Every structure is written in C-alpha cells, then in structure tokens.
Amino acid sequence: MTKSFNIYLKAKCGDTTMTVAMHPGTVRTVLSKEFCERVPKGQPRGDGGEDARRCGGTGHEARGGFFDRKGEKIEW
C-alpha cells in the first residue's frame, strides 16, 4: 500500500510529496503492558514523539520505503 500510494502521489504531486512506512517498535497497548513495564527507564518504549520525524530528512531515495523507529531502512 505504501509503495502504491507513493506512485500515485508522485504522479499527482511530482516531487513535492512522498510516502514512507514506519515500524513504531513496541507500542504501548494492553498487549505490551508487561513488556513495557520491564524496559529500563530511559530506553525507548514506543511512545512516539520524535521517532516519526527521523525519516523526514532521508530525501527522495526514501520514496515508498519502510523504516524502523531509528530511521534505518528495512528491506521489504
């Protein structure tokens, strides 16, 4: 879906817009509550915050890409 939507946006908007997918890591939910409680203080727990901004500076080579919460590319 990310790749397809990126192709659509490129055709519609040119180089002004692109899509990327981001794996958020562990997200705080009822399912992950016990895990999050065991993570030492100061370590990421999937709270969001600045994580989503880390892919912002990757440039157009990131079009349709998939990234982890550190901004590193994950191969499809």
mmCIF file of the N, C-alpha and C atoms, coordinates in Angstrom:
data_MODEL
# 
_entry.id   MODEL 
# 
loop_
_atom_site.group_PDB 
_atom_site.id 
_atom_site.type_symbol 
_atom_site.label_atom_id 
_atom_site.label_alt_id 
_atom_site.label_comp_id 
_atom_site.label_asym_id 
_atom_site.label_entity_id 
_atom_site.label_seq_id 
_atom_site.pdbx_PDB_ins_code 
_atom_site.Cartn_x 
_atom_site.Cartn_y 
_atom_site.Cartn_z 
_atom_site.occupancy 
_atom_site.B_iso_or_equiv 
_atom_site.pdbx_formal_charge 
_atom_site.auth_seq_id 
_atom_site.auth_comp_id 
_atom_site.auth_asym_id 
_atom_site.auth_atom_id 
_atom_site.pdbx_PDB_model_num 
ATOM 1   N N  . MET A 1 1  ? 0.813  -1.167 0.000   1.00 0.00 ? 1  MET A N  1 
ATOM 2   C CA . MET A 1 1  ? 0.000  0.000  0.000   1.00 0.00 ? 1  MET A CA 1 
ATOM 3   C C  . MET A 1 1  ? 0.877  1.259  0.000   1.00 0.00 ? 1  MET A C  1 
ATOM 4   N N  . THR A 1 2  ? 1.940  1.248  0.773   1.00 0.00 ? 2  THR A N  1 
ATOM 5   C CA . THR A 1 2  ? 2.831  2.413  0.827   1.00 0.00 ? 2  THR A CA 1 
ATOM 6   C C  . THR A 1 2  ? 3.445  2.690  -0.526  1.00 0.00 ? 2  THR A C  1 
ATOM 7   N N  . LYS A 1 3  ? 3.960  1.649  -1.169  1.00 0.00 ? 3  LYS A N  1 
ATOM 8   C CA . LYS A 1 3  ? 4.579  1.827  -2.483  1.00 0.00 ? 3  LYS A CA 1 
ATOM 9   C C  . LYS A 1 3  ? 3.563  2.309  -3.515  1.00 0.00 ? 3  LYS A C  1 
ATOM 10  N N  . SER A 1 4  ? 2.378  1.699  -3.519  1.00 0.00 ? 4  SER A N  1 
ATOM 11  C CA . SER A 1 4  ? 1.342  2.087  -4.482  1.00 0.00 ? 4  SER A CA 1 
ATOM 12  C C  . SER A 1 4  ? 0.890  3.532  -4.261  1.00 0.00 ? 4  SER A C  1 
ATOM 13  N N  . PHE A 1 5  ? 0.676  3.899  -3.020  1.00 0.00 ? 5  PHE A N  1 
ATOM 14  C CA . PHE A 1 5  ? 0.256  5.262  -2.725  1.00 0.00 ? 5  PHE A CA 1 
ATOM 15  C C  . PHE A 1 5  ? 1.357  6.262  -3.094  1.00 0.00 ? 5  PHE A C  1 
ATOM 16  N N  . ASN A 1 6  ? 2.605  5.872  -2.902  1.00 0.00 ? 6  ASN A N  1 
ATOM 17  C CA . ASN A 1 6  ? 3.715  6.733  -3.276  1.00 0.00 ? 6  ASN A CA 1 
ATOM 18  C C  . ASN A 1 6  ? 3.736  6.975  -4.791  1.00 0.00 ? 6  ASN A C  1 
ATOM 19  N N  . ILE A 1 7  ? 3.491  5.929  -5.577  1.00 0.00 ? 7  ILE A N  1 
ATOM 20  C CA . ILE A 1 7  ? 3.436  6.066  -7.034  1.00 0.00 ? 7  ILE A CA 1 
ATOM 21  C C  . ILE A 1 7  ? 2.317  7.036  -7.421  1.00 0.00 ? 7  ILE A C  1 
ATOM 22  N N  . TYR A 1 8  ? 1.167  6.883  -6.777  1.00 0.00 ? 8  TYR A N  1 
ATOM 23  C CA . TYR A 1 8  ? 0.037  7.782  -7.037  1.00 0.00 ? 8  TYR A CA 1 
ATOM 24  C C  . TYR A 1 8  ? 0.406  9.231  -6.705  1.00 0.00 ? 8  TYR A C  1 
ATOM 25  N N  . LEU A 1 9  ? 0.994  9.443  -5.525  1.00 0.00 ? 9  LEU A N  1 
ATOM 26  C CA . LEU A 1 9  ? 1.347  10.807 -5.128  1.00 0.00 ? 9  LEU A CA 1 
ATOM 27  C C  . LEU A 1 9  ? 2.391  11.427 -6.047  1.00 0.00 ? 9  LEU A C  1 
ATOM 28  N N  . LYS A 1 10 ? 3.361  10.631 -6.464  1.00 0.00 ? 10 LYS A N  1 
ATOM 29  C CA . LYS A 1 10 ? 4.381  11.167 -7.365  1.00 0.00 ? 10 LYS A CA 1 
ATOM 30  C C  . LYS A 1 10 ? 3.736  11.610 -8.680  1.00 0.00 ? 10 LYS A C  1 
ATOM 31  N N  . ALA A 1 11 ? 2.792  10.824 -9.204  1.00 0.00 ? 11 ALA A N  1 
ATOM 32  C CA . ALA A 1 11 ? 2.111  11.183 -10.450 1.00 0.00 ? 11 ALA A CA 1 
ATOM 33  C C  . ALA A 1 11 ? 1.244  12.428 -10.255 1.00 0.00 ? 11 ALA A C  1 
ATOM 34  N N  . LYS A 1 12 ? 0.622  12.548 -9.106  1.00 0.00 ? 12 LYS A N  1 
ATOM 35  C CA . LYS A 1 12 ? -0.299 13.656 -8.832  1.00 0.00 ? 12 LYS A CA 1 
ATOM 36  C C  . LYS A 1 12 ? 0.420  14.936 -8.399  1.00 0.00 ? 12 LYS A C  1 
ATOM 37  N N  . CYS A 1 13 ? 1.472  14.792 -7.587  1.00 0.00 ? 13 CYS A N  1 
ATOM 38  C CA . CYS A 1 13 ? 2.112  15.961 -6.963  1.00 0.00 ? 13 CYS A CA 1 
ATOM 39  C C  . CYS A 1 13 ? 3.568  16.176 -7.366  1.00 0.00 ? 13 CYS A C  1 
ATOM 40  N N  . GLY A 1 14 ? 4.138  15.266 -8.139  1.00 0.00 ? 14 GLY A N  1 
ATOM 41  C CA . GLY A 1 14 ? 5.548  15.394 -8.500  1.00 0.00 ? 14 GLY A CA 1 
ATOM 42  C C  . GLY A 1 14 ? 6.441  15.086 -7.317  1.00 0.00 ? 14 GLY A C  1 
ATOM 43  N N  . ASP A 1 15 ? 7.516  15.849 -7.185  1.00 0.00 ? 15 ASP A N  1 
ATOM 44  C CA . ASP A 1 15 ? 8.484  15.605 -6.111  1.00 0.00 ? 15 ASP A CA 1 
ATOM 45  C C  . ASP A 1 15 ? 8.159  16.335 -4.813  1.00 0.00 ? 15 ASP A C  1 
ATOM 46  N N  . THR A 1 16 ? 6.981  16.936 -4.724  1.00 0.00 ? 16 THR A N  1 
ATOM 47  C CA . THR A 1 16 ? 6.655  17.697 -3.516  1.00 0.00 ? 16 THR A CA 1 
ATOM 48  C C  . THR A 1 16 ? 6.136  16.837 -2.370  1.00 0.00 ? 16 THR A C  1 
ATOM 49  N N  . THR A 1 17 ? 5.745  15.600 -2.660  1.00 0.00 ? 17 THR A N  1 
ATOM 50  C CA . THR A 1 17 ? 5.154  14.725 -1.644  1.00 0.00 ? 17 THR A CA 1 
ATOM 51  C C  . THR A 1 17 ? 5.622  13.295 -1.856  1.00 0.00 ? 17 THR A C  1 
ATOM 52  N N  . MET A 1 18 ? 5.791  12.560 -0.750  1.00 0.00 ? 18 MET A N  1 
ATOM 53  C CA . MET A 1 18 ? 6.127  11.147 -0.843  1.00 0.00 ? 18 MET A CA 1 
ATOM 54  C C  . MET A 1 18 ? 5.589  10.431 0.379   1.00 0.00 ? 18 MET A C  1 
ATOM 55  N N  . THR A 1 19 ? 5.522  9.115  0.306   1.00 0.00 ? 19 THR A N  1 
ATOM 56  C CA . THR A 1 19 ? 5.093  8.319  1.453   1.00 0.00 ? 19 THR A CA 1 
ATOM 57  C C  . THR A 1 19 ? 6.212  7.387  1.882   1.00 0.00 ? 19 THR A C  1 
ATOM 58  N N  . VAL A 1 20 ? 6.251  7.100  3.164   1.00 0.00 ? 20 VAL A N  1 
ATOM 59  C CA . VAL A 1 20 ? 7.133  6.085  3.732   1.00 0.00 ? 20 VAL A CA 1 
ATOM 60  C C  . VAL A 1 20 ? 6.321  5.357  4.794   1.00 0.00 ? 20 VAL A C  1 
ATOM 61  N N  . ALA A 1 21 ? 6.695  4.131  5.099   1.00 0.00 ? 21 ALA A N  1 
ATOM 62  C CA . ALA A 1 21 ? 6.071  3.382  6.185   1.00 0.00 ? 21 ALA A CA 1 
ATOM 63  C C  . ALA A 1 21 ? 7.080  3.294  7.319   1.00 0.00 ? 21 ALA A C  1 
ATOM 64  N N  . MET A 1 22 ? 6.599  3.361  8.540   1.00 0.00 ? 22 MET A N  1 
ATOM 65  C CA . MET A 1 22 ? 7.499  3.319  9.681   1.00 0.00 ? 22 MET A CA 1 
ATOM 66  C C  . MET A 1 22 ? 7.021  2.290  10.693  1.00 0.00 ? 22 MET A C  1 
ATOM 67  N N  . HIS A 1 23 ? 7.920  1.395  11.072  1.00 0.00 ? 23 HIS A N  1 
ATOM 68  C CA . HIS A 1 23 ? 7.628  0.425  12.121  1.00 0.00 ? 23 HIS A CA 1 
ATOM 69  C C  . HIS A 1 23 ? 7.844  1.149  13.450  1.00 0.00 ? 23 HIS A C  1 
ATOM 70  N N  . PRO A 1 24 ? 6.825  1.246  14.290  1.00 0.00 ? 24 PRO A N  1 
ATOM 71  C CA . PRO A 1 24 ? 6.940  2.057  15.501  1.00 0.00 ? 24 PRO A CA 1 
ATOM 72  C C  . PRO A 1 24 ? 7.699  1.412  16.649  1.00 0.00 ? 24 PRO A C  1 
ATOM 73  N N  . GLY A 1 25 ? 8.135  0.186  16.490  1.00 0.00 ? 25 GLY A N  1 
ATOM 74  C CA . GLY A 1 25 ? 8.731  -0.500 17.626  1.00 0.00 ? 25 GLY A CA 1 
ATOM 75  C C  . GLY A 1 25 ? 7.605  -1.048 18.487  1.00 0.00 ? 25 GLY A C  1 
ATOM 76  N N  . THR A 1 26 ? 7.838  -1.177 19.769  1.00 0.00 ? 26 THR A N  1 
ATOM 77  C CA . THR A 1 26 ? 6.792  -1.646 20.667  1.00 0.00 ? 26 THR A CA 1 
ATOM 78  C C  . THR A 1 26 ? 5.901  -0.475 21.024  1.00 0.00 ? 26 THR A C  1 
ATOM 79  N N  . VAL A 1 27 ? 4.643  -0.620 20.782  1.00 0.00 ? 27 VAL A N  1 
ATOM 80  C CA . VAL A 1 27 ? 3.670  0.429  21.072  1.00 0.00 ? 27 VAL A CA 1 
ATOM 81  C C  . VAL A 1 27 ? 2.948  0.075  22.363  1.00 0.00 ? 27 VAL A C  1 
ATOM 82  N N  . ARG A 1 28 ? 2.765  1.061  23.212  1.00 0.00 ? 28 ARG A N  1 
ATOM 83  C CA . ARG A 1 28 ? 2.085  0.796  24.487  1.00 0.00 ? 28 ARG A CA 1 
ATOM 84  C C  . ARG A 1 28 ? 0.616  0.460  24.250  1.00 0.00 ? 28 ARG A C  1 
ATOM 85  N N  . THR A 1 29 ? 0.284  -0.772 24.538  1.00 0.00 ? 29 THR A N  1 
ATOM 86  C CA . THR A 1 29 ? -1.101 -1.233 24.464  1.00 0.00 ? 29 THR A CA 1 
ATOM 87  C C  . THR A 1 29 ? -1.313 -2.200 25.624  1.00 0.00 ? 29 THR A C  1 
ATOM 88  N N  . VAL A 1 30 ? -2.503 -2.683 25.783  1.00 0.00 ? 30 VAL A N  1 
ATOM 89  C CA . VAL A 1 30 ? -2.778 -3.683 26.812  1.00 0.00 ? 30 VAL A CA 1 
ATOM 90  C C  . VAL A 1 30 ? -1.928 -4.927 26.542  1.00 0.00 ? 30 VAL A C  1 
ATOM 91  N N  . LEU A 1 31 ? -1.770 -5.268 25.271  1.00 0.00 ? 31 LEU A N  1 
ATOM 92  C CA . LEU A 1 31 ? -0.999 -6.457 24.892  1.00 0.00 ? 31 LEU A CA 1 
ATOM 93  C C  . LEU A 1 31 ? 0.475  -6.340 25.303  1.00 0.00 ? 31 LEU A C  1 
ATOM 94  N N  . SER A 1 32 ? 1.076  -5.150 25.211  1.00 0.00 ? 32 SER A N  1 
ATOM 95  C CA . SER A 1 32 ? 2.506  -4.988 25.505  1.00 0.00 ? 32 SER A CA 1 
ATOM 96  C C  . SER A 1 32 ? 2.781  -4.413 26.890  1.00 0.00 ? 32 SER A C  1 
ATOM 97  N N  . LYS A 1 33 ? 1.768  -4.282 27.720  1.00 0.00 ? 33 LYS A N  1 
ATOM 98  C CA . LYS A 1 33 ? 1.917  -3.649 29.035  1.00 0.00 ? 33 LYS A CA 1 
ATOM 99  C C  . LYS A 1 33 ? 3.035  -4.281 29.870  1.00 0.00 ? 33 LYS A C  1 
ATOM 100 N N  . GLU A 1 34 ? 3.049  -5.605 29.978  1.00 0.00 ? 34 GLU A N  1 
ATOM 101 C CA . GLU A 1 34 ? 4.066  -6.274 30.794  1.00 0.00 ? 34 GLU A CA 1 
ATOM 102 C C  . GLU A 1 34 ? 5.462  -6.032 30.240  1.00 0.00 ? 34 GLU A C  1 
ATOM 103 N N  . PHE A 1 35 ? 5.613  -6.055 28.913  1.00 0.00 ? 35 PHE A N  1 
ATOM 104 C CA . PHE A 1 35 ? 6.915  -5.800 28.303  1.00 0.00 ? 35 PHE A CA 1 
ATOM 105 C C  . PHE A 1 35 ? 7.377  -4.387 28.622  1.00 0.00 ? 35 PHE A C  1 
ATOM 106 N N  . CYS A 1 36 ? 6.511  -3.396 28.428  1.00 0.00 ? 36 CYS A N  1 
ATOM 107 C CA . CYS A 1 36 ? 6.872  -2.000 28.651  1.00 0.00 ? 36 CYS A CA 1 
ATOM 108 C C  . CYS A 1 36 ? 7.259  -1.739 30.098  1.00 0.00 ? 36 CYS A C  1 
ATOM 109 N N  . GLU A 1 37 ? 6.642  -2.430 31.024  1.00 0.00 ? 37 GLU A N  1 
ATOM 110 C CA . GLU A 1 37 ? 6.973  -2.257 32.441  1.00 0.00 ? 37 GLU A CA 1 
ATOM 111 C C  . GLU A 1 37 ? 8.369  -2.781 32.763  1.00 0.00 ? 37 GLU A C  1 
ATOM 112 N N  . ARG A 1 38 ? 8.886  -3.734 31.964  1.00 0.00 ? 38 ARG A N  1 
ATOM 113 C CA . ARG A 1 38 ? 10.212 -4.308 32.206  1.00 0.00 ? 38 ARG A CA 1 
ATOM 114 C C  . ARG A 1 38 ? 11.343 -3.538 31.528  1.00 0.00 ? 38 ARG A C  1 
ATOM 115 N N  . VAL A 1 39 ? 11.022 -2.625 30.620  1.00 0.00 ? 39 VAL A N  1 
ATOM 116 C CA . VAL A 1 39 ? 12.050 -1.864 29.917  1.00 0.00 ? 39 VAL A CA 1 
ATOM 117 C C  . VAL A 1 39 ? 12.652 -0.858 30.885  1.00 0.00 ? 39 VAL A C  1 
ATOM 118 N N  . PRO A 1 40 ? 14.005 -0.852 31.031  1.00 0.00 ? 40 PRO A N  1 
ATOM 119 C CA . PRO A 1 40 ? 14.644 0.094  31.946  1.00 0.00 ? 40 PRO A CA 1 
ATOM 120 C C  . PRO A 1 40 ? 14.323 1.546  31.575  1.00 0.00 ? 40 PRO A C  1 
ATOM 121 N N  . LYS A 1 41 ? 14.263 2.404  32.591  1.00 0.00 ? 41 LYS A N  1 
ATOM 122 C CA . LYS A 1 41 ? 13.979 3.818  32.348  1.00 0.00 ? 41 LYS A CA 1 
ATOM 123 C C  . LYS A 1 41 ? 15.025 4.406  31.409  1.00 0.00 ? 41 LYS A C  1 
ATOM 124 N N  . GLY A 1 42 ? 14.573 5.279  30.539  1.00 0.00 ? 42 GLY A N  1 
ATOM 125 C CA . GLY A 1 42 ? 15.478 5.922  29.595  1.00 0.00 ? 42 GLY A CA 1 
ATOM 126 C C  . GLY A 1 42 ? 15.576 5.219  28.256  1.00 0.00 ? 42 GLY A C  1 
ATOM 127 N N  . GLN A 1 43 ? 15.116 3.973  28.169  1.00 0.00 ? 43 GLN A N  1 
ATOM 128 C CA . GLN A 1 43 ? 15.131 3.265  26.899  1.00 0.00 ? 43 GLN A CA 1 
ATOM 129 C C  . GLN A 1 43 ? 13.798 3.466  26.191  1.00 0.00 ? 43 GLN A C  1 
ATOM 130 N N  . PRO A 1 44 ? 13.836 3.511  24.847  1.00 0.00 ? 44 PRO A N  1 
ATOM 131 C CA . PRO A 1 44 ? 12.589 3.731  24.101  1.00 0.00 ? 44 PRO A CA 1 
ATOM 132 C C  . PRO A 1 44 ? 11.543 2.660  24.408  1.00 0.00 ? 44 PRO A C  1 
ATOM 133 N N  . ARG A 1 45 ? 10.307 3.096  24.522  1.00 0.00 ? 45 ARG A N  1 
ATOM 134 C CA . ARG A 1 45 ? 9.210  2.172  24.793  1.00 0.00 ? 45 ARG A CA 1 
ATOM 135 C C  . ARG A 1 45 ? 8.119  2.281  23.751  1.00 0.00 ? 45 ARG A C  1 
ATOM 136 N N  . GLY A 1 46 ? 8.384  2.939  22.651  1.00 0.00 ? 46 GLY A N  1 
ATOM 137 C CA . GLY A 1 46 ? 7.373  3.065  21.623  1.00 0.00 ? 46 GLY A CA 1 
ATOM 138 C C  . GLY A 1 46 ? 6.381  4.171  21.893  1.00 0.00 ? 46 GLY A C  1 
ATOM 139 N N  . ASP A 1 47 ? 6.825  5.227  22.577  1.00 0.00 ? 47 ASP A N  1 
ATOM 140 C CA . ASP A 1 47 ? 5.933  6.319  22.929  1.00 0.00 ? 47 ASP A CA 1 
ATOM 141 C C  . ASP A 1 47 ? 5.658  7.263  21.772  1.00 0.00 ? 47 ASP A C  1 
ATOM 142 N N  . GLY A 1 48 ? 6.377  7.145  20.676  1.00 0.00 ? 48 GLY A N  1 
ATOM 143 C CA . GLY A 1 48 ? 6.164  8.058  19.546  1.00 0.00 ? 48 GLY A CA 1 
ATOM 144 C C  . GLY A 1 48 ? 7.075  9.256  19.668  1.00 0.00 ? 48 GLY A C  1 
ATOM 145 N N  . GLY A 1 49 ? 6.518  10.428 19.832  1.00 0.00 ? 49 GLY A N  1 
ATOM 146 C CA . GLY A 1 49 ? 7.324  11.625 19.998  1.00 0.00 ? 49 GLY A CA 1 
ATOM 147 C C  . GLY A 1 49 ? 8.138  11.940 18.763  1.00 0.00 ? 49 GLY A C  1 
ATOM 148 N N  . GLU A 1 50 ? 9.439  12.063 18.934  1.00 0.00 ? 50 GLU A N  1 
ATOM 149 C CA . GLU A 1 50 ? 10.307 12.453 17.823  1.00 0.00 ? 50 GLU A CA 1 
ATOM 150 C C  . GLU A 1 50 ? 10.575 11.317 16.849  1.00 0.00 ? 50 GLU A C  1 
ATOM 151 N N  . ASP A 1 51 ? 10.226 10.091 17.189  1.00 0.00 ? 51 ASP A N  1 
ATOM 152 C CA . ASP A 1 51 ? 10.520 8.950  16.331  1.00 0.00 ? 51 ASP A CA 1 
ATOM 153 C C  . ASP A 1 51 ? 9.989  9.129  14.913  1.00 0.00 ? 51 ASP A C  1 
ATOM 154 N N  . ALA A 1 52 ? 8.798  9.659  14.781  1.00 0.00 ? 52 ALA A N  1 
ATOM 155 C CA . ALA A 1 52 ? 8.191  9.806  13.460  1.00 0.00 ? 52 ALA A CA 1 
ATOM 156 C C  . ALA A 1 52 ? 8.915  10.835 12.607  1.00 0.00 ? 52 ALA A C  1 
ATOM 157 N N  . ARG A 1 53 ? 9.654  11.739 13.229  1.00 0.00 ? 53 ARG A N  1 
ATOM 158 C CA . ARG A 1 53 ? 10.357 12.777 12.477  1.00 0.00 ? 53 ARG A CA 1 
ATOM 159 C C  . ARG A 1 53 ? 11.704 12.305 11.934  1.00 0.00 ? 53 ARG A C  1 
ATOM 160 N N  . ARG A 1 54 ? 12.189 11.172 12.355  1.00 0.00 ? 54 ARG A N  1 
ATOM 161 C CA . ARG A 1 54 ? 13.523 10.712 11.963  1.00 0.00 ? 54 ARG A CA 1 
ATOM 162 C C  . ARG A 1 54 ? 13.632 10.362 10.492  1.00 0.00 ? 54 ARG A C  1 
ATOM 163 N N  . CYS A 1 55 ? 12.532 10.040 9.841   1.00 0.00 ? 55 CYS A N  1 
ATOM 164 C CA . CYS A 1 55 ? 12.557 9.710  8.423   1.00 0.00 ? 55 CYS A CA 1 
ATOM 165 C C  . CYS A 1 55 ? 12.433 10.958 7.564   1.00 0.00 ? 55 CYS A C  1 
ATOM 166 N N  . GLY A 1 56 ? 12.136 12.086 8.172   1.00 0.00 ? 56 GLY A N  1 
ATOM 167 C CA . GLY A 1 56 ? 11.874 13.305 7.421   1.00 0.00 ? 56 GLY A CA 1 
ATOM 168 C C  . GLY A 1 56 ? 13.023 13.802 6.586   1.00 0.00 ? 56 GLY A C  1 
ATOM 169 N N  . GLY A 1 57 ? 14.247 13.572 6.997   1.00 0.00 ? 57 GLY A N  1 
ATOM 170 C CA . GLY A 1 57 ? 15.385 14.096 6.264   1.00 0.00 ? 57 GLY A CA 1 
ATOM 171 C C  . GLY A 1 57 ? 16.036 13.106 5.322   1.00 0.00 ? 57 GLY A C  1 
ATOM 172 N N  . THR A 1 58 ? 15.370 12.021 5.000   1.00 0.00 ? 58 THR A N  1 
ATOM 173 C CA . THR A 1 58 ? 16.009 10.981 4.203   1.00 0.00 ? 58 THR A CA 1 
ATOM 174 C C  . THR A 1 58 ? 16.061 11.295 2.715   1.00 0.00 ? 58 THR A C  1 
ATOM 175 N N  . GLY A 1 59 ? 15.259 12.223 2.240   1.00 0.00 ? 59 GLY A N  1 
ATOM 176 C CA . GLY A 1 59 ? 15.296 12.589 0.825   1.00 0.00 ? 59 GLY A CA 1 
ATOM 177 C C  . GLY A 1 59 ? 14.451 11.676 -0.041  1.00 0.00 ? 59 GLY A C  1 
ATOM 178 N N  . HIS A 1 60 ? 14.453 11.975 -1.340  1.00 0.00 ? 60 HIS A N  1 
ATOM 179 C CA . HIS A 1 60 ? 13.581 11.263 -2.260  1.00 0.00 ? 60 HIS A CA 1 
ATOM 180 C C  . HIS A 1 60 ? 13.985 9.805  -2.504  1.00 0.00 ? 60 HIS A C  1 
ATOM 181 N N  . GLU A 1 61 ? 15.189 9.415  -2.125  1.00 0.00 ? 61 GLU A N  1 
ATOM 182 C CA . GLU A 1 61 ? 15.565 7.999  -2.260  1.00 0.00 ? 61 GLU A CA 1 
ATOM 183 C C  . GLU A 1 61 ? 14.773 7.128  -1.287  1.00 0.00 ? 61 GLU A C  1 
ATOM 184 N N  . ALA A 1 62 ? 14.083 7.754  -0.340  1.00 0.00 ? 62 ALA A N  1 
ATOM 185 C CA . ALA A 1 62 ? 13.278 7.022  0.633   1.00 0.00 ? 62 ALA A CA 1 
ATOM 186 C C  . ALA A 1 62 ? 11.871 6.729  0.130   1.00 0.00 ? 62 ALA A C  1 
ATOM 187 N N  . ARG A 1 63 ? 11.513 7.237  -1.039  1.00 0.00 ? 63 ARG A N  1 
ATOM 188 C CA . ARG A 1 63 ? 10.153 7.070  -1.576  1.00 0.00 ? 63 ARG A CA 1 
ATOM 189 C C  . ARG A 1 63 ? 9.662  5.635  -1.460  1.00 0.00 ? 63 ARG A C  1 
ATOM 190 N N  . GLY A 1 64 ? 8.505  5.465  -0.827  1.00 0.00 ? 64 GLY A N  1 
ATOM 191 C CA . GLY A 1 64 ? 7.892  4.146  -0.725  1.00 0.00 ? 64 GLY A CA 1 
ATOM 192 C C  . GLY A 1 64 ? 8.652  3.195  0.167   1.00 0.00 ? 64 GLY A C  1 
ATOM 193 N N  . GLY A 1 65 ? 9.595  3.688  0.947   1.00 0.00 ? 65 GLY A N  1 
ATOM 194 C CA . GLY A 1 65 ? 10.428 2.831  1.788   1.00 0.00 ? 65 GLY A CA 1 
ATOM 195 C C  . GLY A 1 65 ? 9.777  2.470  3.112   1.00 0.00 ? 65 GLY A C  1 
ATOM 196 N N  . PHE A 1 66 ? 10.440 1.578  3.824   1.00 0.00 ? 66 PHE A N  1 
ATOM 197 C CA . PHE A 1 66 ? 9.981  1.084  5.121   1.00 0.00 ? 66 PHE A CA 1 
ATOM 198 C C  . PHE A 1 66 ? 11.129 1.291  6.092   1.00 0.00 ? 66 PHE A C  1 
ATOM 199 N N  . PHE A 1 67 ? 10.878 1.973  7.223   1.00 0.00 ? 67 PHE A N  1 
ATOM 200 C CA . PHE A 1 67 ? 11.932 2.348  8.150   1.00 0.00 ? 67 PHE A CA 1 
ATOM 201 C C  . PHE A 1 67 ? 11.601 1.922  9.567   1.00 0.00 ? 67 PHE A C  1 
ATOM 202 N N  . ASP A 1 68 ? 12.659 1.663  10.360  1.00 0.00 ? 68 ASP A N  1 
ATOM 203 C CA . ASP A 1 68 ? 12.436 1.351  11.770  1.00 0.00 ? 68 ASP A CA 1 
ATOM 204 C C  . ASP A 1 68 ? 12.366 2.663  12.553  1.00 0.00 ? 68 ASP A C  1 
ATOM 205 N N  . ARG A 1 69 ? 12.164 2.569  13.840  1.00 0.00 ? 69 ARG A N  1 
ATOM 206 C CA . ARG A 1 69 ? 11.989 3.758  14.654  1.00 0.00 ? 69 ARG A CA 1 
ATOM 207 C C  . ARG A 1 69 ? 13.245 4.614  14.775  1.00 0.00 ? 69 ARG A C  1 
ATOM 208 N N  . LYS A 1 70 ? 14.400 4.073  14.350  1.00 0.00 ? 70 LYS A N  1 
ATOM 209 C CA . LYS A 1 70 ? 15.641 4.852  14.347  1.00 0.00 ? 70 LYS A CA 1 
ATOM 210 C C  . LYS A 1 70 ? 15.859 5.544  13.015  1.00 0.00 ? 70 LYS A C  1 
ATOM 211 N N  . GLY A 1 71 ? 14.987 5.296  12.052  1.00 0.00 ? 71 GLY A N  1 
ATOM 212 C CA . GLY A 1 71 ? 15.127 5.887  10.728  1.00 0.00 ? 71 GLY A CA 1 
ATOM 213 C C  . GLY A 1 71 ? 15.950 5.041  9.777   1.00 0.00 ? 71 GLY A C  1 
ATOM 214 N N  . GLU A 1 72 ? 16.323 3.826  10.177  1.00 0.00 ? 72 GLU A N  1 
ATOM 215 C CA . GLU A 1 72 ? 17.109 2.942  9.321   1.00 0.00 ? 72 GLU A CA 1 
ATOM 216 C C  . GLU A 1 72 ? 16.176 2.136  8.412   1.00 0.00 ? 72 GLU A C  1 
ATOM 217 N N  . LYS A 1 73 ? 16.588 1.972  7.170   1.00 0.00 ? 73 LYS A N  1 
ATOM 218 C CA . LYS A 1 73 ? 15.742 1.304  6.192   1.00 0.00 ? 73 LYS A CA 1 
ATOM 219 C C  . LYS A 1 73 ? 15.601 -0.193 6.483   1.00 0.00 ? 73 LYS A C  1 
ATOM 220 N N  . ILE A 1 74 ? 14.377 -0.676 6.369   1.00 0.00 ? 74 ILE A N  1 
ATOM 221 C CA . ILE A 1 74 ? 14.063 -2.106 6.490   1.00 0.00 ? 74 ILE A CA 1 
ATOM 222 C C  . ILE A 1 74 ? 13.696 -2.557 5.071   1.00 0.00 ? 74 ILE A C  1 
ATOM 223 N N  . GLU A 1 75 ? 14.313 -3.607 4.624   1.00 0.00 ? 75 GLU A N  1 
ATOM 224 C CA . GLU A 1 75 ? 14.003 -4.114 3.283   1.00 0.00 ? 75 GLU A CA 1 
ATOM 225 C C  . GLU A 1 75 ? 12.636 -4.780 3.289   1.00 0.00 ? 75 GLU A C  1 
ATOM 226 N N  . TRP A 1 76 ? 11.854 -4.516 2.241   1.00 0.00 ? 76 TRP A N  1 
ATOM 227 C CA . TRP A 1 76 ? 10.554 -5.154 2.096   1.00 0.00 ? 76 TRP A CA 1 
ATOM 228 C C  . TRP A 1 76 ? 10.796 -6.606 1.906   1.00 0.00 ? 76 TRP A C  1 
# 
